[in-house]
Amino acid sequence: MSDLVRTEIDGRIAIVRFDTGARANALSQKLMQDLTEAALQFHDAPEISTVILSGRDDQFSMGADLKDPAGTTAAKSSLRERRIHLRRGPRMCEAWENVDALTICAIEGWCVGGGAALATSCDLRVAAENSVFYVPEVERGMNMSWGSIPRFVALVGPARAKRIAGLCEKIDAATAFNWGLADHVVPAGTAMHKAHEVAAAAARLPPTALKMVKQDVNVAAHALAKATAHRDLEAFALLQRSDDFREGIKAFFEGRDPEFTGD
């Protein structure tokens, strides 16, 4: 438990909520560390069958916090130091993917960038009708990292993964459901209720058998994940020094269209 992340236990169901107090609910370095620690407590928890992950009631997350002082300092550090700082996002997602229990992500509002990477690290996603999945990294002059590309491909297939992470298309809840990015779509304000309903049904099943099936499915779906995502951190570290990266971030903060050159 921290100021940003709260965990509660309801029988065989665990609920993890994160809220920065700001509407963007952005993923700062501190929040990512807290979410990683929250996931790790369920890596060896035989009494827990399901874990629900939820952001704010009005917004899941607008992605990585580009104004986070810790992140800004890390971006200006040496390559050897940046490589360490850049592991925080991938470690968070991997920690959630490796939770022993079935994980269910409840999504209201925007699910952007790193938020989408985190959501797809979970086993199931319940999306409110007002939710939007958006991966704008390429529009900011960077690649999508955190090991998320293989997860996107496993969920929606190669072409749609390219539309999500390459063309930066905004995916509404209905489209997300049709593509397989969301497993349930419910009225706004009820994502958490539906997630708890699914979790309760899962909690009535034999917990060890359920966990074994989850592990088998993940091994089959992500057998080549490390082979295809091993370089995304290094690519991000390289792009941080590019003109397009600087232009993408500057244009974002200035509220204008970027002018990319490929440099």
Secondary structure, DSSP 8 states (H G I E B T S, - for coil): --SSEEEEEETTEEEEEE--SSTT--B-HHHHHHHHHHHHTTTT-TT--EEEEE--SS-SB--B-TT-HHHHHHHTS-HHHHHHHTTHHHHHHHHHHT-SSEEEEEE-SEEETHHHHHHTTSSEEEEETT-EEE--TGGGTS---TTHHHHHHHHH-HHHHIIIIIS---EEHHHHHHHTS-SEEE-TT-HHHHHHHHHHHHHTS-HHHHHHHHHHHHHHHTTTHHHHHTTHHHHHHHHTTSHHHHHHHHHHHHTS-------
